[in-house]
Amino acid sequence: MSEASYFSPNVTDIHTLRALAHTTNSAYSREDRVRSFLAANCARCHQPGGRGPAAWDARITPPLSEAGIVNGLGYNPLGDPFNRVIAPGDLERGIFRQAAGL
């Protein structure tokens, strides 16, 4: 696929690609499992230039500190300007949790 120009830049070593972790595979960290879930289920829309109405990046490639997930601002703070995409230690201020109906 790389030779057919499906990737930009071309992938020359498949061992450099990051594998996604299944949510129940405890051999991976919780962060890896959550990031894998988001990458598989949300990154199609939630990434720079994507169609998702959020300012966070669900791809697994950017470092968590740059993805706008933890303490990240959402386009729609659901009526509270202090809400964040994921608000550590404060479930009530988590937009992701509220939007998912959890």
C-alpha positions in Angstrom: 0.0 0.0 0.0 2.9 2.3 0.7 4.3 1.7 -2.8 0.9 2.6 -4.2 1.0 6.0 -2.4 -1.8 5.3 0.0 0.4 6.7 2.9 1.9 10.1 3.1 4.8 9.9 4.0 5.3 6.4 2.8 5.7 3.7 5.5 8.9 1.9 5.1 9.0 -0.1 8.3 5.8 -1.6 9.6 7.4 -2.1 13.0 7.2 1.7 13.5 3.4 1.7 13.3 1.7 1.7 16.7 -0.7 -1.2 17.2 -4.1 -0.5 18.8 -4.9 -2.3 22.0 -8.1 -4.1 22.8 -10.0 -2.4 25.7 -9.8 -5.6 27.8 -6.1 -6.3 27.2 -4.6 -5.4 30.5 -1.1 -6.0 29.1 -1.5 -2.4 27.8 -1.9 0.6 30.0 -5.3 2.2 30.5 -4.2 5.2 28.5 -3.2 2.9 25.5 -6.5 1.1 25.7 -8.6 4.3 25.8 -6.5 6.0 23.1 -6.9 2.9 21.0 -10.7 2.9 21.4 -10.8 6.6 20.5 -8.6 6.0 17.5 -10.7 3.1 16.2 -14.1 4.7 16.9 -13.7 8.4 16.9 -10.7 9.5 14.9 -12.4 9.4 11.6 -14.2 12.6 12.5 -12.4 13.9 15.5 -9.0 15.1 14.2 -7.7 18.3 12.6 -9.8 18.9 9.5 -12.3 16.2 10.5 -16.0 16.6 10.5 -16.5 16.0 14.2 -17.7 19.0 16.2 -14.9 18.9 18.7 -11.5 20.5 19.2 -9.9 17.3 20.3 -7.8 14.8 18.3 -8.8 11.2 18.7 -5.9 9.8 16.6 -3.4 7.7 18.5 -0.3 9.4 17.0 -0.2 12.8 18.7 1.0 12.8 22.3 -1.8 12.9 24.8 -0.5 16.3 26.0 -1.2 17.7 22.4 -4.5 15.9 21.7 -6.8 18.2 23.5 -8.5 15.4 25.3 -7.5 15.9 29.0 -8.6 19.3 30.1 -9.2 20.2 26.5 -11.8 22.8 25.5 -14.7 21.6 23.5 -16.5 23.5 20.8 -19.7 23.1 22.9 -19.1 23.2 26.6 -22.7 22.0 27.2 -23.7 25.2 29.0 -20.7 25.4 31.4 -17.5 27.3 30.2 -15.5 25.3 32.8 -16.4 21.9 31.2 -13.5 20.1 29.5 -13.4 17.1 27.1 -12.2 14.9 30.0 -11.8 16.6 33.3 -9.6 14.4 35.6 -11.1 14.1 39.1 -14.3 15.9 38.1 -16.8 13.6 36.2 -19.5 16.3 36.2 -17.3 18.6 34.1 -16.4 16.0 31.5 -18.0 16.8 28.1 -17.0 13.4 26.7 -18.9 11.7 29.6 -21.9 13.9 29.3 -22.1 13.7 25.5 -21.9 9.9 25.7 -24.7 9.8 28.2 -22.6 8.2 30.9 
